[in-house]
Amino acid sequence: MLGSCVRPTPCPTTAPATAPPPSATVAGAPPSPTRPAQKEREKIAVLPFQDEQLFRSERRALREKLAAALGKALRDYELVPLTEVDAELRPTAKSGARCAFDGVPNHRRVSGKGWLTTELVHVSGFKEKGEELWVQVNGWQSLELTLAAPWNPKLPRVERYESAFTSLKGLPEGGGLLGGLGGRFMPRGEVKAGTLTLCQRAGFTDCAPETKAFSDKAAEMAACFAGADHERRHVIFEGASRCELEELDDASGPAGKREACLCAAVAKSAGASATRGRSRLIVEHEAKDLAGKSRPEIRVVEASTNLHADADWHSSDKKGQTPVHRLTVDNVDSVAPALARCALPAGSLVLAEVSVSDAGTVQAARVLSGAKTKRDAACVEKALAAGAYACTSDGKPATVRLALAWPD
């Protein structure tokens, strides 16, 4: 809308009106038709993407090629330089400390910048239509647009992406919405070795017979989880020469140390030398004293607004237990194994509160109600004090109130 100006008194009439010089601008006049006003273009952040079958260097190279392809295909948008995107993705608090929990989704890490973000989706083929790769460009709460390209499963995996990136075409509005299925599949053929459960994936749900060959280095792999109660890691490897934690982009933190330790053990295992080509090994560690102990269900009762909270469905590993609809914050379930050590009676319900620093470390934990004895209260508080949360959004401390329910 053009602005206007109302004069408080009549304009003087002593001097005749004259046309302004060519270089002058008349207040309130419309812009010249030869120089239209430029609308600020929306910015797109090309995020790192996940693919459990690719190594870091491959994903990074493909991300650069995707950015180049989107720059050509989406002329009405501005692409944020990848170095600028990566600076925002660093898991650090406003104080500069590393976040206690660094697994926050990338799209949320850049949400405060107002950028659109990318997401890659592999769409399975149908009888009348082949497989496709979709590149979705998302706003904070809605899908902005979708580009699609054929996905050729006959090509090597990296080349499938490269081929798709060169032929991206926009889908009609509303044509890029997908539903999804979630769940944890229980593979057959797992191998128990001390505190570890191993599975070399051979199909969608089964473990390869070669899994047993990795048990020769079970002690070395178990040592990589020193101090951890219960953790599950996926290792991608190619013989004894190439190994990484699956989909780990930032190896500079604690996960990088675990990667180096696990890969050193995998490389020396008979399982690696017995495997041809690229493969995946699932390594799950559970502390010996936790076997068979019941984990409590953890629900967030309330949380400070500077911690991201969301509703989800949580399924227990216990057979026959009904999934729970609850409020949660990032990494809240990480303390469930330690809480299992408290061994509260079945049906117990404890209300507790934790104070969280700007970097997500727990500064204090206290039981508000529900603990029958001082020993129970002290055990619960010790377990909660070891929790690790995401950085707060404003650099200030946060408070989380939790309900802990031991199943009947």
C-alpha positions in Angstrom: 0.0 0.0 0.0 1.3 3.5 -0.9 1.6 6.0 1.9 0.0 9.5 1.7 0.6 12.9 3.2 -2.1 15.4 4.3 -0.9 19.0 4.6 -2.2 21.0 7.6 -2.6 24.2 5.6 -3.3 25.0 2.0 -0.3 24.9 -0.3 1.1 28.3 -1.3 0.0 29.6 -4.7 2.6 32.3 -5.2 4.9 30.1 -7.3 3.8 28.1 -10.3 4.1 24.3 -10.1 7.1 23.0 -11.9 8.0 19.4 -12.9 10.7 17.9 -10.8 14.1 17.2 -12.3 14.5 13.6 -13.8 16.7 12.6 -10.8 14.2 13.7 -8.1 11.6 11.4 -6.5 8.1 12.6 -5.8 6.8 11.5 -2.4 4.0 9.1 -2.7 4.6 8.4 -6.4 4.4 4.8 -7.6 7.7 3.1 -8.4 9.0 3.3 -12.0 7.7 0.5 -14.2 11.2 0.0 -15.5 12.5 -0.8 -12.0 10.0 -2.8 -10.1 10.3 -3.2 -6.3 12.2 -6.4 -5.5 10.5 -8.9 -3.2 12.9 -10.5 -0.7 13.4 -14.1 -1.7 12.8 -16.8 0.9 15.9 -18.7 2.0 16.4 -22.4 1.8 18.8 -24.3 4.1 20.0 -27.6 2.6 20.3 -29.8 5.6 22.5 -32.9 5.9 20.5 -35.9 5.1 20.5 -39.5 6.5 21.1 -42.7 4.6 22.1 -45.7 6.6 24.1 -47.2 3.7 26.4 -44.2 3.0 29.5 -42.9 4.7 29.9 -39.3 5.9 32.1 -38.2 3.0 29.5 -39.6 0.5 26.6 -37.8 2.2 28.6 -34.5 2.3 29.5 -34.7 -1.4 25.9 -35.5 -2.3 24.6 -32.6 -0.2 26.8 -30.2 -2.1 25.4 -31.6 -5.4 21.9 -31.3 -4.1 22.4 -27.6 -3.2 23.8 -26.9 -6.7 20.8 -28.7 -8.3 18.3 -26.7 -6.1 20.1 -23.5 -6.9 19.3 -24.1 -10.6 15.8 -25.4 -10.2 14.5 -22.9 -7.7 15.4 -19.5 -9.1 12.8 -17.7 -7.0 14.5 -18.8 -3.7 17.9 -18.0 -2.2 20.0 -20.9 -1.0 21.8 -20.3 2.3 25.6 -21.1 2.0 26.3 -24.5 3.5 29.0 -23.1 5.8 26.4 -20.7 7.2 23.9 -23.6 7.7 26.6 -25.8 9.4 27.4 -22.9 11.8 23.8 -23.0 13.0 23.8 -26.8 13.3 26.6 -26.9 15.9 25.2 -28.3 19.2 26.3 -25.4 21.4 24.5 -23.3 23.9 24.5 -19.5 23.7 27.2 -19.5 26.3 29.4 -21.6 24.0 29.2 -24.8 26.0 28.4 -28.0 24.1 24.9 -29.3 24.5 24.5 -32.2 26.9 22.3 -33.8 24.3 23.2 -33.1 20.7 20.6 -35.2 18.9 18.1 -32.5 18.2 16.7 -32.7 14.7 18.5 -30.3 12.3 15.4 -28.6 11.1 14.7 -27.4 14.7 18.2 -26.1 15.2 17.7 -23.6 12.4 14.0 -22.9 13.1 14.8 -19.5 14.6 16.4 -18.2 11.4 13.2 -18.3 9.4 14.8 -20.5 6.8 12.9 -23.2 4.8 14.6 -26.6 5.1 15.1 -29.7 2.9 14.1 -33.3 3.5 14.7 -36.3 1.3 12.1 -39.0 0.9 12.5 -42.3 -1.0 9.1 -43.2 -2.5 8.6 -46.9 -3.3 7.4 -47.7 -6.7 4.0 -49.0 -7.8 2.9 -51.2 -10.7 2.2 -48.2 -12.9 4.9 -45.9 -11.6 8.6 -46.5 -10.7 10.5 -45.5 -7.5 11.1 -41.8 -7.0 13.2 -39.5 -4.8 11.3 -36.6 -3.4 13.1 -33.4 -2.2 10.6 -31.7 0.2 11.1 -28.0 1.1 9.4 -27.4 4.4 8.4 -24.3 6.3 8.2 -24.4 10.1 4.7 -25.9 10.2 3.9 -26.8 6.6 5.2 -28.1 3.3 6.3 -25.4 0.9 6.9 -27.5 -2.2 8.2 -30.8 -3.5 10.6 -31.7 -6.3 10.6 -35.3 -7.6 12.9 -37.4 -9.8 13.1 -41.0 -10.9 15.1 -43.3 -8.5 17.0 -46.0 -10.4 17.7 -48.9 -8.0 19.9 -50.6 -10.6 22.6 -47.9 -10.2 25.1 -47.8 -7.3 23.6 -45.9 -4.4 25.6 -42.7 -4.8 24.9 -42.6 -8.5 21.2 -43.0 -7.8 21.2 -39.7 -6.0 23.4 -38.0 -8.6 21.1 -39.1 -11.4 18.0 -38.0 -9.4 19.5 -34.6 -8.6 19.9 -33.8 -12.3 16.3 -34.4 -13.2 14.3 -32.8 -10.3 10.8 -31.5 -11.3 8.2 -29.8 -9.2 5.2 -31.7 -8.1 1.7 -30.1 -8.2 0.7 -28.3 -5.0 -0.5 -30.8 -2.5 1.2 -33.7 -4.4 4.1 -34.1 -2.0 2.4 -35.2 1.2 3.3 -38.6 2.6 2.1 -40.7 5.5 4.5 -43.1 7.2 4.7 -46.2 9.3 6.8 -46.4 12.5 7.8 -49.2 14.7 10.7 -51.2 16.0 11.2 -54.6 14.3 12.6 -57.4 16.3 15.2 -59.3 14.2 15.7 -63.0 14.4 19.2 -64.5 14.8 20.6 -62.0 17.3 23.8 -63.1 19.2 24.2 -62.5 22.9 27.8 -61.9 24.0 28.2 -60.7 27.6 26.5 -57.4 28.0 26.1 -57.1 24.2 23.4 -58.1 21.7 24.8 -58.2 18.1 23.0 -58.4 14.8 24.6 -58.1 11.3 21.7 -57.1 9.2 20.9 -59.5 6.3 17.4 -58.3 5.4 14.6 -56.2 6.7 14.2 -58.0 10.0 16.8 -60.9 10.2 20.4 -61.1 11.3 23.1 -62.8 9.1 24.6 -66.1 10.2 28.0 -64.2 10.2 26.8 -62.2 13.2 28.4 -64.8 15.5 31.9 -64.1 14.1 31.8 -60.6 15.7 31.5 -62.1 19.2 35.3 -62.6 19.2 35.7 -58.9 19.9 32.7 -58.6 22.2 34.8 -57.6 25.2 36.5 -54.8 23.3 33.2 -53.5 22.0 31.6 -53.7 25.5 34.5 -51.6 26.8 33.3 -48.8 24.4 30.2 -48.5 26.6 31.9 -48.0 29.9 29.7 -46.0 32.2 26.6 -46.4 30.0 23.5 -48.2 31.2 21.7 -49.1 28.0 22.7 -47.9 24.5 22.1 -49.1 20.9 24.4 -48.2 18.1 24.5 -49.0 14.4 27.9 -49.4 12.7 28.4 -49.3 8.9 31.6 -50.9 7.7 33.3 -52.1 4.6 35.8 -54.9 5.5 38.4 -53.9 8.0 39.4 -50.6 6.3 36.3 -48.4 6.5 34.0 -48.0 9.5 31.7 -45.4 11.0 28.7 -45.0 13.2 25.7 -44.9 11.0 24.4 -41.4 10.1 26.8 -39.6 12.4 27.7 -36.2 10.8 29.6 -34.6 13.7 32.3 -36.9 15.0 33.8 -34.2 17.3 31.7 -35.0 20.3 31.3 -38.0 22.6 29.7 -40.1 19.8 32.9 -39.7 17.8 34.9 -41.3 20.6 32.4 -44.2 20.7 32.7 -44.5 16.9 36.5 -44.7 17.1 36.4 -47.3 19.9 33.7 -49.6 18.2 35.3 -49.4 14.8 38.7 -50.4 16.2 37.1 -53.5 17.6 35.0 -54.2 14.5 38.1 -53.9 12.2 40.0 -56.6 14.2 37.0 -59.0 14.3 36.7 -62.1 12.2 33.3 -60.8 11.3 34.7 -57.9 9.3 37.1 -60.0 7.3 34.3 -62.6 6.6 32.0 -59.9 5.2 32.1 -58.8 1.5 31.2 -55.3 0.6 29.4 -52.8 2.7 27.4 -54.0 5.7 25.8 -52.9 9.0 26.2 -54.2 12.5 23.8 -53.4 15.3 25.5 -53.3 18.7 23.2 -53.1 21.8 24.7 -52.8 25.3 22.8 -53.3 28.6 24.5 -53.2 31.9 24.5 -56.6 33.6 22.6 -55.5 36.7 19.7 -54.1 34.6 18.7 -57.4 32.9 15.0 -58.1 33.6 14.4 -55.0 35.6 11.3 -53.0 34.7 11.8 -49.5 33.3 9.3 -46.8 34.4 7.2 -44.9 31.9 8.4 -41.3 31.9 5.9 -38.5 31.1 6.6 -34.7 31.1 4.0 -33.0 33.2 5.2 -29.5 32.3 8.4 -27.9 31.0 9.7 -24.4 30.6 8.9 -22.9 27.2 12.7 -22.6 26.4 12.8 -26.5 26.0 11.0 -28.0 23.0 8.2 -30.3 24.2 6.0 -32.4 22.0 3.3 -35.2 22.2 4.2 -38.7 21.1 3.3 -42.4 21.4 5.7 -44.4 23.4 5.9 -48.2 23.2 7.6 -50.3 25.8 9.7 -53.3 25.0 7.6 -55.3 27.4 5.3 -57.7 25.5 1.6 -56.9 25.7 2.1 -53.4 27.2 -0.2 -50.8 25.6 1.6 -47.8 24.0 1.3 -44.5 26.0 0.3 -41.1 24.6 2.4 -38.6 26.5 4.2 -35.2 26.5 7.9 -35.5 26.1 11.1 -33.5 25.7 14.3 -34.5 23.9 16.2 -37.4 25.5 13.9 -37.7 28.5 13.9 -41.5 28.3 17.7 -41.8 28.7 17.3 -42.0 32.5 14.8 -44.9 32.4 17.5 -47.6 32.8 19.1 -45.9 35.8 15.6 -45.5 37.3 15.0 -49.2 36.9 17.8 -49.8 39.5 15.6 -48.1 42.1 13.2 -51.0 41.8 10.1 -49.3 43.1 7.1 -51.5 43.6 4.8 -52.1 40.6 2.2 -49.4 40.3 4.4 -46.7 42.0 3.9 -43.2 40.7 6.6 -40.6 41.5 6.4 -36.8 40.7 9.8 -35.2 40.4 11.4 -32.0 39.1 14.7 -31.3 37.5 16.5 -28.0 37.0 18.4 -27.8 33.7 21.2 -25.5 32.7 21.3 -23.6 29.5 23.5 -26.4 28.0 21.1 -29.1 29.1 23.0 -30.5 32.1 20.9 -31.3 35.2 21.8 -28.9 38.0 19.4 -30.3 40.6 16.8 -33.0 40.9 14.2 -33.5 43.6 11.3 -35.9 44.3 8.1 -34.0 45.0 5.8 -36.9 45.9 5.3 -40.7 45.6 8.5 -42.1 47.0 7.7 -44.3 50.1 11.1 -44.2 51.6 14.1 -41.9 51.8 16.1 -44.6 50.0 13.7 -44.6 47.1 13.7 -40.8 46.9 17.5 -40.6 46.9 17.8 -43.3 44.2 15.3 -41.5 41.9 17.1 -38.2 42.4 20.5 -39.7 41.7 19.2 -41.2 38.4 17.5 -38.0 37.3 20.6 -36.0 38.1 22.5 -38.0 35.4 20.1 -36.9 32.7 21.2 -34.9 29.6 18.9 -32.5 27.8 19.1 -30.3 24.8 20.3 -26.7 25.0 17.7 -24.2 25.9 16.5 -21.9 23.2 17.2 -18.6 25.0 20.4 -19.4 26.9 18.6 -19.4 30.3 18.0 -22.3 32.7 14.8 -24.5 32.4 12.7 -26.6 34.7 11.1 -30.0 33.8 8.5 -31.7 36.0 8.2 -35.4 35.4 5.8 -38.2 36.3 7.5 -41.6 36.7 5.2 -44.6 36.6 6.4 -48.2 37.3 4.2 -50.6 35.4 1.9 -53.1 37.2 
